[in-house]
Amino acid sequence: MDFLVLTKAGGILAPFAEVLGFIINYIYKGLEFIGIPNVALAIVLFTLIVNLILMPLTIKQQKSSKMMSVMNPELQKIQAKYQGKRDEASVRKMQAETSAVYEKYGTSPTGGCLYMIIQLPILFALYQVIYRVPAYITPINDLYMHIATPLSQVTGGGDMIQTLITDLSLKRVTGFDFTNTSSIVDFLAALKTSDWAIVSDTFKATPDVVNAITQYSPEIMRVNSIFGVLNISDLPLSNGWWPGVLIPILSGLSQFVSMKISMANQPQQTNQNGMMGNMKVMNAVMILFSVYICFTLNIGIGLYWIANAVLRTIVMVITNRIIDKKGLDAIIEENKAKQKKKKEKRGDKPSKFEEYAKMSTKKYDEAAPQRKSIKELAATSTMTKEEKNSGSKAQNSQNKPAQTEQKKDETASKSGKKNKNDAGNIAQIAHMLDGSNNKKK
């Protein structure tokens, strides 16, 4: 079936589109087998199946969003703590404390983005398949070929079609090549319901073309119809404002609901410099822009957007319930176990922040006085000059007891009573947090 190649998506999306095209082709054939061949229904079922295939990635993305909503207060505190500090020591400490939070919850900064990046080529390819239905659904292509074949044999037919492309404003037809039948199929697939009569009149001198249009165009419009009142090849307002206007409106509403549910799982940011207000405005503009675009594209694309938004919303609701039922504590433990297995499999050495990450958790802070002292050491290393000067008198009054304790510690360490590993850990963390200060000294 080489005649299909030129109407398909190319470039990096081609392999994804081939797989998705295979799926929608057999969905349509299944509908044809049970006696209800309909492209609109095939698009809805196709979108459902693709969403089910992507569900594992959706669940992971939702888990990552939920985790970020829990982590965000701690991350914001760290950002506020080091706000305006751009020196090397502060940047390193901020990175250490941020890494500690991620280690604590067993996740990574790129977790949610990674799943979205994986889905992007699939979603773009999905759009291409919907936009080029005749290239991927062979029974639909066969219907168009019954008309394209006699058209390709008309002398001067190429110039006549080029004129039609301009007069009918068929902008989706680019790079038209009359010598290739698949290019003629692209032209026919772009025709609106009212355009068929114009094409038939243009080629009225060629009986074979007129007969083919008379015989097969009603079947093409029937399989492309939505409840017999809309055609997926038409623009929403090409046959009057009603009921075509429902497609952009429903597209905007479904995307709005989907975005609201999605944003409910996102971390709540503090309203710094009107950031939250700007985000809401941007989301509203995006939805309104998509509604505008929906008016300029054929109804098939709008139908896909509606189906995808509705199904994505359902998947998110189900996923949220599963996550809530399972509990975040269990998910955190699972994340930690997975991270540990990955490191063991790769043979990675423990991260230099790993121990500090453990010490940053509330449980460890409450249960381990040794780790509390490390935390205090980190806080001490970030004291300002004024704080140090204000506390200098208290330090001088405690010099003698401190020296006595130091001698005791030295004596205990020599006698082997002091734990060398704990001392090494303290020195290591202190060096990690305040390495630059040591260098200056």
Residue pairs with C-beta under 8 A, 6 or more apart in sequence:
1 138
3 145
3 181
3 182
3 185
4 135
4 136
4 138
4 141
4 182
5 182
6 177
6 180
6 182
6 183
7 132
7 134
7 135
7 182
7 183
7 185
7 186
7 189
8 14
8 17
8 18
8 21
8 128
8 132
8 135
8 136
9 17
9 125
9 128
9 129
9 132
12 121
13 121
13 124
13 125
13 128
16 121
16 122
16 124
16 125
17 125
17 128
17 129
17 136
20 46
20 50
20 122
20 125
20 126
20 129
20 136
21 129
21 135
21 136
21 137
22 136
23 46
23 49
23 50
24 42
24 43
24 46
24 129
24 133
24 136
24 137
25 136
25 137
25 138
27 42
27 45
27 46
27 49
28 37
28 39
28 42
28 137
28 139
28 140
29 138
29 139
31 37
31 38
31 41
31 42
31 45
32 139
37 139
37 223
38 223
38 225
39 133
39 137
39 140
39 223
39 224
39 232
39 300
40 224
40 225
40 226
40 232
40 300
40 303
42 137
43 130
43 232
43 300
43 303
43 304
43 307
44 303
44 307
46 129
46 130
47 126
47 304
47 307
47 308
47 311
48 307
48 311
50 122
50 126
51 58
51 308
51 311
51 312
51 315
54 119
54 122
55 315
55 319
57 115
57 118
57 119
58 115
58 312
58 315
58 316
58 319
59 319
59 322
59 323
60 111
60 115
61 112
61 115
61 116
62 265
62 316
62 319
62 320
62 323
63 323
63 331
64 107
64 111
64 112
64 115
65 112
65 262
65 265
65 266
65 267
66 265
66 320
66 323
66 328
66 331
67 105
67 107
67 111
67 328
67 331
67 332
67 335
68 112
68 266
68 267
69 265
69 266
69 267
69 268
70 105
70 328
71 101
71 102
71 105
71 107
71 267
72 267
72 268
72 269
74 101
75 98
75 101
76 269
76 270
78 94
78 97
78 98
78 101
79 94
81 94
81 97
82 90
82 91
82 93
82 94
85 91
85 94
88 436
89 434
89 435
89 436
89 437
90 382
92 435
92 436
93 378
93 381
93 382
93 433
96 353
96 356
96 432
96 433
97 360
99 351
99 353
99 356
99 357
100 353
100 356
100 357
100 359
100 360
101 357
101 360
102 108
102 109
102 357
103 351
103 353
103 354
103 357
103 358
104 357
104 358
104 360
104 361
105 332
105 335
106 332
106 333
106 334
106 335
106 336
106 337
106 338
106 339
107 335
126 304
127 301
127 304
129 136
130 300
130 301
130 304
131 172
131 300
131 301
132 186
132 189
133 140
133 189
133 232
133 300
134 140
134 141
134 144
134 185
134 186
134 188
134 189
135 141
135 182
135 185
140 220
140 223
141 185
143 216
143 219
143 220
143 223
144 185
144 188
144 189
144 216
144 220
145 181
145 185
146 212
146 215
146 216
147 188
147 209
147 212
147 213
147 216
147 217
148 181
148 184
148 185
148 188
149 181
149 212
150 206
150 208
150 209
150 212
151 157
151 161
151 184
151 203
151 209
151 212
152 178
152 181
152 184
153 208
154 160
154 203
154 206
154 209
157 178
157 203
158 176
158 178
158 179
160 202
160 203
161 176
161 178
161 184
161 187
162 176
163 202
164 170
164 187
164 198
164 199
164 202
165 173
165 176
165 187
167 198
168 191
168 192
168 195
168 198
170 187
170 190
170 191
172 186
172 190
172 298
173 186
173 187
173 190
175 183
176 183
176 186
176 187
177 183
178 184
189 233
190 233
191 199
191 233
192 231
192 233
192 234
192 235
192 238
192 239
193 221
193 231
193 233
193 234
193 238
193 239
194 238
194 239
196 213
196 217
196 221
199 213
200 209
200 210
200 213
200 214
200 217
203 209
203 210
203 213
204 210
221 231
224 231
224 232
224 233
224 300
225 231
225 232
226 232
226 299
226 303
229 243
230 243
230 244
230 247
230 299
231 299
232 298
232 299
232 300
232 303
233 298
233 299
233 300
234 244
234 298
234 299
235 244
235 295
235 296
235 297
235 298
235 299
236 244
236 245
236 247
236 248
236 294
236 295
236 299
236 302
237 244
237 245
237 295
238 244
244 299
247 294
247 299
247 302
247 303
247 306
248 291
248 292
248 294
248 295
248 302
249 291
250 302
250 306
251 290
251 291
251 294
251 302
251 305
251 306
251 309
252 287
252 288
252 290
252 291
252 294
254 305
254 306
254 309
254 310
254 313
255 287
255 290
255 305
255 309
256 287
257 309
257 313
258 309
258 310
258 312
258 313
258 316
259 283
259 287
261 313
261 316
261 317
261 320
262 316
263 283
265 316
265 320
269 275
269 276
269 279
270 276
271 277
290 305
294 301
294 302
294 305
323 331
342 348
343 350
351 357
352 432
353 432
355 425
355 428
355 429
356 374
356 429
356 432
356 433
358 364
358 371
359 365
359 368
359 371
359 374
359 375
359 429
360 375
364 371
365 371
365 372
365 375
370 422
370 426
373 426
374 425
374 426
374 429
374 430
377 426
377 429
377 430
377 433
378 429
378 433
381 430
381 433
381 434
381 437
383 391
409 418
412 418
413 420
413 423
431 438
